[in-house]
Amino acid sequence: MLRIHFTGVDLARVRMAGRPDALWETILSFHRLRDRRDVRLFGEWRTETRSRLNSETRLLGALIPSRGYFPDFLTPVEGQYGWDVGLDALRGIRTERMRRELALLGAGTGVGAAFGMPSAVSGGVDGPVPRRLRDFMEGGTKHLPRLMGELRGYHRAAVEPYWTHIQAQIEAERAARGRALLDGGADELLASLPPMLRWRAPVLECDYPVDRDVRLRGRGLLLQPSFFCRRTAVTLHDPELPPVLVYPAAAQLASASAAGESIRPLEEQRQRTLGKLVGHTRSVVLRAIGDGATTSELARRAGVSLASASQHACVMREAGLVTTLRRGNAVLHTVTPLGAALLKGGAVAS
């Protein structure tokens, strides 16, 4: 059980993260990749991610056990401001802190070691320290470039293609919690969190693999909903770091799983969404315009008749998605900024 103790000042300083944290999602997705549960939601994602992975991940495997503690420095608080900002913070980690957290990981009992708990309770890993982890501990920050390379490669394969889907889920979670905050303040916000989090003022209780108390001491709490976090919330081990609670965006995940939907790559998701919005044929025509096309080129690219291509282009021009310029006996269709945004699905970089 995790118990987070609030003061009145802490309640006034509770806040929701403004976006999904790319580093937290990357690290937690590494857990999901090795987990066989939640097949309906993550089954296709696991298959697709493994097929794209062409970079080394053995160091990540040593730093991120299947269960239990992983070093706090992998998820710096700056990650809430974006992937690049988070990586910059990770790159600047101090050698002393890195070695201290790696020593805790290498002790073989993870978080449980810090609380006098056996590894069977904490979910840690027994046995000798893996060679890669031992080398990393001895080398300190000189091994950071390799870690950064593995993180980038894994992120590109496992998280980046699905970022729009992840953003949509977190935005939905933020909207739900924001309404609770407006209706009843921080007290109602904390009471509205998913079932594994229970607000018993002034303490927020969470299902957790070890027994732990966190006292906020007037620093407030950052609530970070996560797509890849499952079943239990996660917090940083070091009590001196800015308090953050990463928790599953449970309602959205449950509804997606119940509907038999799985997390999908960005491009596939855009195509499906655009097709539902404007119709399959019209979405094909809009995409076929590319950097510009005459009506005859458009018909050939989209596989439709000349009359059909002209008609679809006319409808999209009236909707502000396409601009048509006459050049002699031909017309040239180009996609407007609005049409380009629709094709991109409103995607925002992580």
Secondary structure, DSSP 8 states (H G I E B T S, - for coil): -EEEE--HHHHHTEEE-SS--HHHHHHHHHHHHT----HHHHHHHHHHHHHH--S--HHHHHHS-SSS---GGGS-GGGGG-HHHHHHHHHT--HHHHHHHHHHHHTSSHHHHHTT--HHHHT---SS--HHHHHHHHHGGGGHHHHHHHHHHHHHHHTGGGHHHHHHHHHHHHHHHHHHHHHHHHHHHHHTS-TTEEEETTEEEE--SS-EEEE-TT--EEEEEESS--SS-EE-S-TTS--EEEEE-HHHHHHHHHTT-----HHHHHHHHHHHHH-HHHHHHHHHHTT-EEHHHHHHHHT--HHHHHHHHHHHHHTTSEEEEEETTEEEEEE-HHHHHHHHTT----
